[in-house]
Amino acid sequence: MAVRGMYLNITTKDLNRAKAFFMALGFRINPQFSDDTAASIEFGPGFVAMLLTEPKMKQFTTKQVAETNTTMEYLMAMQLDTREEVESLFEKAMAAGGTETRPAEDFGWMYLRSFYDLDGHAWEIFYIDEGASNPSFGNS
């Protein structure tokens, strides 16, 4: 079995503001799957985030919707092709109103940056040098 796509459904308190944030990062909104309650953000082939208003999210669950300013909901990590792409996307996130969660981390074999979006969702963006040694995972 192979997963053909990954769809992340997350809530937003202000759909238009959230759409503007992700568009400022360079991602596309697919209007075919968007309306005034949801927006489909295309991160890449097979990876889509659905931004949902809280009333829309509540249609899919009986649980309370997480308050992301005080509760960790998830940590979504996205691998990019270069350190430069990581830095560029991080700078776009900061310019669009994102918040740095912790300083950059450079492990030699992996470089990552972390931020919260406007709704407090946690994102990591990272680059892995697949040819480099990674002692923490037993590579030599």
N, C-alpha and C positions, 0 to 999 in steps of 0.2 A: 504494500500500500504506500502511496505517496500523496502528500498534501499538495494540492494544486494552487492553493491560495490561502492567505491569512487575512482575516477581517477582524480588526480591533474596533470594538464599539465603546466609545467613551462619551461621557456627558459634558455639556458645556452650559454655562449660565447665560452666555451671550453668543448665539450662533454666528451672527455677522462679524463680531470681533474675533472669534476663533477662526473663522474662514480667512479673514484678513491676515491673521498671524501666520497660518500655514502657507498662504499664497506668498507672503513676504519671504518665506524660507525657500520658495521656488517650486512648491508642489502644486499640482493641478487639482481643481475641483471638477468632478465628473457630474455635469448637470443632469444626466440621465437618472442618477440615483440620489438626487438632492431636491429638497423642497424647503418650506419654511420651518420644518421641524428637524431636518437632518441634512448633512452635507457629506458627500463621499470624497475623501482626500486620497489621491493616488500617490503613494510613496515610491512605487516601482512595480515591475511585473509581479503580480500575485500578492502584493501587500497593499491593503487598503485600510484606512481608518474611517469609520463612520462617526462623525460628530453628531451627537443626539442631544436635543433639549431634554431637560429632566422629565417633563411629561411623556415624551416619546420613549425614553429609556424605561420608564415605569410600566410601559406596555409589555415589556419583555421579562419583568422580574417581579416577584413579590417581596424581595428584599429592599431594605432602605438603600438609597443611592449614596455612595460614599461622599463625604465632605472632604475634598482633596486638599483643602488648606490645613487640615489637622490629621488626616488619615492617609496612610500610604496605600494606594489602590493597586499599583503595579509598578514595575520598572521596565519600560520597553527599550530595548537596545537595538540599534540599527548599525550594521557594518557598512562602511564606505570604503572606496578604493584607495584613498591616500590620506596622509596626515593633513595635507592642504585642504582636502574636501571637508575633513572634520572641523578644522579651524574656520573655514568659510561658512559652513552651516551653523556653527556655534555663534559666530559673529552676527549672522543674520538673525538668529534667535534672540540674541541680546538686543539688537537694534529694534526688533519688533515687540519688545517688552517682556521677553522671557527672563527668568531668574537663574543664575548659576547656582547649582546645588553644592558643588565642591570644586576646588581647583583642578586643573588639568592633571591627568595621571599619565606618566610615561614609564612603561615597564621595559623599554627597549624593543621587545617583540610586539607590544601592543600600546597604542596611544588612545586615550579617551577623554571626552568632555561630557559633562552632565548638566542638564537644565530642566527647569519646570516651565511648562507652557503657561498661558494666561489663566487657565483653569486649575493649575497646580498639579497637572499630570507629569510624572517623572519620565524623562527621556535620556538615554545615553547614546552617544554617537561615537563610534570607534573605528580604528584602522588596525589590522593585524598584519604584521610582516610575516607571512607564512613560511619564509625561508629562514627566519631567525630562531635561535634557541629559546625555549620557554621552560626554564627549570621548574616552575611551579606545576607544570602538567607532565613532568617526566621526560620531556624531549631532551636529546643530547646534541 
